[in-house]
Amino acid sequence: MAVDTATEPDVIAAIDMGSNSFHMVVARLVHGEIRTLEKMGEKVQLGAGLDADNNLTEAAQQRALDCLSRFAQRLSGMPASAVQIVGTNALRVARNAAGFIQRAEQVLGFPVEIIAGREEARLIYLGVSHTLSDDAGRRLVIDIGGGSTEFIIGERFETRELESLHMGCVSFRNRHFADGRISRRQMDRAITHAAQELLHIRSQYRRLGWSSAVGSSGSIKAIANALAALRITDGTITFKAMRELRKRLVDMGRVERLSELGVRTERHSVFPAGFAILYAAFESLGIEEMRFAEGALREGLLYDIVGRIQHEDVRERTIQALQERYHVDQDHGRAVEETAIAAWRQVADSWQINSDNDEDVLRWACRLHEIGLTISHSQYHKHGAYLLQYSDLPGFTQQFQRELATLVRGHRRKFSSAVFENADPDDHGRLRYLCVLIRLAVLIQHPRNQEPPPDFRLSANANSLTLTLPDNWLADRPLTRADLENERDYLTRQDLQLILA
């Protein structure tokens, strides 16, 4: 599909709100290529601010908001389509993440999304693969974050295996090196712990194999730099070099001495933990040699933005794959989509559901509204909602998945507040309106003959919707008339009056 370059944003930006550090990258988009303009990073240690109940402390939130306020100045004036801001493991586990995100969005002026571990892995691979030469053969990519570590096997720009394990340099620091000591016993326990986490991916990854291994993230960069500073290697990470560095670390005994290896002061406390995770990965997966690559999650976010601008949206591929995997009736889905979008265009402004995000979630929910039929016809809207909320869907944030699930759950039968129980309360109003549109589209296409939608007219205000159909159209379709009359009763439960003109 041709790209209208006149509508492309000149500058794009991404922020990665990691468990250890926050990073922002700003780049210029020139003929579809990314040219980095600016990089910023701050060690916020959000993951270290989780209390015993997995709530972010006020101090940790304030550190994060102070950092984001500095990032926000650089984003001022940019269109929403040019910016992606994501949170990772710390925000995945924080029980009060929703409240923090609301504060962060007020500071930034842009939406903040939480991404699942495997989506984080996909984006990391995308960022890394674009910074490497386009070599043939599979590559293994490892990224050690503050709260999770991602393992990806891919070839060129496509992933084959994705996994995110719940271990990171901050969580391992807190558990194994909290006192600042680096004893043999502490290191052995940390490495054993990491090896245990790796057990369930070890066989599959070793079976698939790779021709080269690449490490991203600050922890792996610090290890490569330490090996070079000690003249053990030129910065290439080998298992022999890791064994030598392990001995040196234990001999040092304290994190304060890591400056002797060229490790920056702010990384001292997490360095032994990151080392233990990488050592276990070398040992468990049989890695022989690894090199560091600059690309990471934030670069992957930039290339994801470019893909959407150039109509190469990975989310479209994900929707198509779901339709095929679950044997969805695609012709019927397209008919429902066409009808729902015809309705949306007439009421989008009145109901203030006129964003690109609103259109996308409505389109994709229409295509997937029958996905639950693969499990059972009974309550299939609930089965479909479950699949969409809890599956790993490349390209989708957790919030977007919840919205898709809400529309699929709400497309038929009772229309009660239970439909919105997993959605953000601030989004209930717009999701309610979007649900109404998909419900009407499903009813109009009830005969399943893929007819083009009739030339209907809609007018709307906050609590009513007037549907005008062509003369005699309902008279010729008594089943549809009965459906719409039943729907009128369902909508009253959401304080919405449906008027059939």
Salt bridges, closest charged atoms under 4 A:
GLU38 OE1 - ARG74 NE 2.70
GLU42 OE2 - ARG70 NE 2.83
GLU58 OE2 - ARG103 NH2 3.06
GLU119 OE2 - ARG122 NH2 2.91
GLU120 OE1 - ARG92 NH2 3.08
ASP134 OD2 - ARG156 NH2 2.72
GLU158 OE1 - ARG317 NH2 3.98
GLU163 OE1 - ARG118 NH2 2.97
GLU163 OE1 - HIS200 NE2 3.97
ASP179 OD2 - ARG181 NH1 3.51
ASP188 OD1 - ARG246 NH2 2.28
GLU197 OE2 - HIS193 NE2 3.70
GLU244 OE2 - ARG248 NE 2.91
ASP251 OD2 - LYS247 NZ 3.28
GLU256 OE1 - ARG254 NE 3.22
GLU260 OE2 - ARG257 NE 3.03
GLU266 OE2 - ARG264 NE 2.72
GLU294 OE2 - LYS221 NZ 3.78
GLU299 OE2 - LYS39 NZ 3.35
GLU299 OE2 - ARG298 NE 3.89
ASP304 OD1 - ARG122 NH2 3.24
ASP304 OD2 - ARG308 NH2 3.25
ASP313 OD2 - ARG315 NH2 2.80
GLU316 OE1 - ARG367 NH1 2.89
ASP329 OD2 - ARG448 NH2 3.21
ASP331 OD1 - ARG334 NH2 2.32
GLU337 OE2 - ARG363 NH1 2.70
GLU337 OE1 - ARG367 NE 2.90
ASP358 OD1 - ARG430 NH2 2.70
GLU359 OE2 - ARG363 NH2 2.97
ASP360 OD2 - ARG315 NH2 3.76
GLU370 OE2 - HIS332 NE2 3.88
GLU370 OE2 - HIS369 NE2 3.89
GLU370 OE2 - ARG448 NH1 2.62
ASP392 OD2 - ARG118 NH1 3.25
GLU403 OE2 - ARG430 NH1 2.91
GLU421 OE2 - ARG409 NH1 2.82
ASP427 OD1 - ARG430 NH1 3.52
GLU451 OE1 - ARG477 NH2 3.69
ASP455 OD1 - ARG457 NH1 2.64
ASP483 OD2 - HIS446 ND1 2.48
GLU485 OE2 - ARG481 NH1 3.84
GLU487 OE2 - ARG439 NE 2.59
